[in-house]
Amino acid sequence: MSQPRPTVSAELIWSDGLRLGATSGETALVIDGDSIAGPSPVQLLVMSLAACMGIDVLDILVKGRHGLTGFRTSITAERPPDPPRRLLSATLMFHIHGAVPQPAVERAISLSRDKYCSVWHSLRQDIVLTTSFEILA
């Protein structure tokens, strides 16, 4: 895992409608409440959870030299219809390509969930998080 960064800062500037130009360090993107010019805040949150756990799992498998040839993750999150429409549950699927042993994938997912994924540990712990994986040769 890379070294933790002690602080994270960002600046968001309104452009028009529900669009904000966001910058953090050298990175920039558009956040759009209408999900047209860019992802909405909740879409970013869901993507961040998938990316955080995905990067952890990927890093652990690569460092373990398990013959990984491809990697993809997908996520679906459920929200109630009424405000504040917070995340109630998320289902995260890891698609692993290569001769990667099942115990190595299980261990990587467990380490991400229980120790490394700062996004997951920043969310309410009453969110139901389900993970699964498939290994494709």
Contacts in CASP RR format, 6 or more apart in sequence:
PFRMAT RR
TARGET T0000
AUTHOR 0000-0000-0000
METHOD contacts of the structure
MODEL  1
MSQPRPTVSAELIWSDGLRLGATSGETALVIDGDSIAGPSPVQLLVMSLA
ACMGIDVLDILVKGRHGLTGFRTSITAERPPDPPRRLLSATLMFHIHGAV
PQPAVERAISLSRDKYCSVWHSLRQDIVLTTSFEILA
1 56 0 8 1.000
1 59 0 8 1.000
1 116 0 8 1.000
4 118 0 8 1.000
8 24 0 8 1.000
9 24 0 8 1.000
9 25 0 8 1.000
10 22 0 8 1.000
10 23 0 8 1.000
10 24 0 8 1.000
11 22 0 8 1.000
11 23 0 8 1.000
11 24 0 8 1.000
12 20 0 8 1.000
12 21 0 8 1.000
12 22 0 8 1.000
12 31 0 8 1.000
13 20 0 8 1.000
13 21 0 8 1.000
14 20 0 8 1.000
14 21 0 8 1.000
15 21 0 8 1.000
15 30 0 8 1.000
17 34 0 8 1.000
18 32 0 8 1.000
18 33 0 8 1.000
18 34 0 8 1.000
19 30 0 8 1.000
19 31 0 8 1.000
19 32 0 8 1.000
19 33 0 8 1.000
19 34 0 8 1.000
19 37 0 8 1.000
19 38 0 8 1.000
20 30 0 8 1.000
20 31 0 8 1.000
20 32 0 8 1.000
21 28 0 8 1.000
21 29 0 8 1.000
21 30 0 8 1.000
21 31 0 8 1.000
22 28 0 8 1.000
22 29 0 8 1.000
22 30 0 8 1.000
22 31 0 8 1.000
29 38 0 8 1.000
29 39 0 8 1.000
30 37 0 8 1.000
30 38 0 8 1.000
31 38 0 8 1.000
31 39 0 8 1.000
31 40 0 8 1.000
31 41 0 8 1.000
31 44 0 8 1.000
32 38 0 8 1.000
32 39 0 8 1.000
32 40 0 8 1.000
33 40 0 8 1.000
33 41 0 8 1.000
34 40 0 8 1.000
35 43 0 8 1.000
39 47 0 8 1.000
42 77 0 8 1.000
42 79 0 8 1.000
42 85 0 8 1.000
42 87 0 8 1.000
45 87 0 8 1.000
46 75 0 8 1.000
46 77 0 8 1.000
46 87 0 8 1.000
46 90 0 8 1.000
47 75 0 8 1.000
48 119 0 8 1.000
49 75 0 8 1.000
49 77 0 8 1.000
49 90 0 8 1.000
49 92 0 8 1.000
49 117 0 8 1.000
49 119 0 8 1.000
49 120 0 8 1.000
49 123 0 8 1.000
50 73 0 8 1.000
50 74 0 8 1.000
50 75 0 8 1.000
50 92 0 8 1.000
51 119 0 8 1.000
52 112 0 8 1.000
52 117 0 8 1.000
52 118 0 8 1.000
52 119 0 8 1.000
52 120 0 8 1.000
53 73 0 8 1.000
53 92 0 8 1.000
53 109 0 8 1.000
53 112 0 8 1.000
53 113 0 8 1.000
53 117 0 8 1.000
53 119 0 8 1.000
53 120 0 8 1.000
53 131 0 8 1.000
54 71 0 8 1.000
54 73 0 8 1.000
54 94 0 8 1.000
54 112 0 8 1.000
56 108 0 8 1.000
56 111 0 8 1.000
56 112 0 8 1.000
56 116 0 8 1.000
56 117 0 8 1.000
57 71 0 8 1.000
57 73 0 8 1.000
57 94 0 8 1.000
57 105 0 8 1.000
57 108 0 8 1.000
57 109 0 8 1.000
57 112 0 8 1.000
58 68 0 8 1.000
58 71 0 8 1.000
60 104 0 8 1.000
60 107 0 8 1.000
60 108 0 8 1.000
60 111 0 8 1.000
60 112 0 8 1.000
61 68 0 8 1.000
61 71 0 8 1.000
61 96 0 8 1.000
61 100 0 8 1.000
61 104 0 8 1.000
61 105 0 8 1.000
61 108 0 8 1.000
62 68 0 8 1.000
64 104 0 8 1.000
66 98 0 8 1.000
66 99 0 8 1.000
66 100 0 8 1.000
66 101 0 8 1.000
66 104 0 8 1.000
67 98 0 8 1.000
67 99 0 8 1.000
67 100 0 8 1.000
68 96 0 8 1.000
68 97 0 8 1.000
68 98 0 8 1.000
68 100 0 8 1.000
69 97 0 8 1.000
69 98 0 8 1.000
70 96 0 8 1.000
70 97 0 8 1.000
70 98 0 8 1.000
71 94 0 8 1.000
71 95 0 8 1.000
71 96 0 8 1.000
71 97 0 8 1.000
72 94 0 8 1.000
72 95 0 8 1.000
73 92 0 8 1.000
73 93 0 8 1.000
73 94 0 8 1.000
73 95 0 8 1.000
74 92 0 8 1.000
74 93 0 8 1.000
74 95 0 8 1.000
75 90 0 8 1.000
75 91 0 8 1.000
75 92 0 8 1.000
75 93 0 8 1.000
76 90 0 8 1.000
76 91 0 8 1.000
77 87 0 8 1.000
77 88 0 8 1.000
77 89 0 8 1.000
77 90 0 8 1.000
77 91 0 8 1.000
78 87 0 8 1.000
78 88 0 8 1.000
78 89 0 8 1.000
78 90 0 8 1.000
79 85 0 8 1.000
79 86 0 8 1.000
79 87 0 8 1.000
79 88 0 8 1.000
80 86 0 8 1.000
80 88 0 8 1.000
86 124 0 8 1.000
87 123 0 8 1.000
87 124 0 8 1.000
87 127 0 8 1.000
88 127 0 8 1.000
88 128 0 8 1.000
89 127 0 8 1.000
89 128 0 8 1.000
89 129 0 8 1.000
89 130 0 8 1.000
90 127 0 8 1.000
90 128 0 8 1.000
90 129 0 8 1.000
90 130 0 8 1.000
91 130 0 8 1.000
91 131 0 8 1.000
91 132 0 8 1.000
92 129 0 8 1.000
92 130 0 8 1.000
92 131 0 8 1.000
92 132 0 8 1.000
93 131 0 8 1.000
93 132 0 8 1.000
93 133 0 8 1.000
93 134 0 8 1.000
94 105 0 8 1.000
94 109 0 8 1.000
94 131 0 8 1.000
94 132 0 8 1.000
94 133 0 8 1.000
94 134 0 8 1.000
95 133 0 8 1.000
95 134 0 8 1.000
95 136 0 8 1.000
96 105 0 8 1.000
96 133 0 8 1.000
96 134 0 8 1.000
96 135 0 8 1.000
96 136 0 8 1.000
97 135 0 8 1.000
97 136 0 8 1.000
97 137 0 8 1.000
98 135 0 8 1.000
98 136 0 8 1.000
98 137 0 8 1.000
99 137 0 8 1.000
100 135 0 8 1.000
102 135 0 8 1.000
105 133 0 8 1.000
105 135 0 8 1.000
106 133 0 8 1.000
109 131 0 8 1.000
109 133 0 8 1.000
112 120 0 8 1.000
113 120 0 8 1.000
113 129 0 8 1.000
113 131 0 8 1.000
120 129 0 8 1.000
END
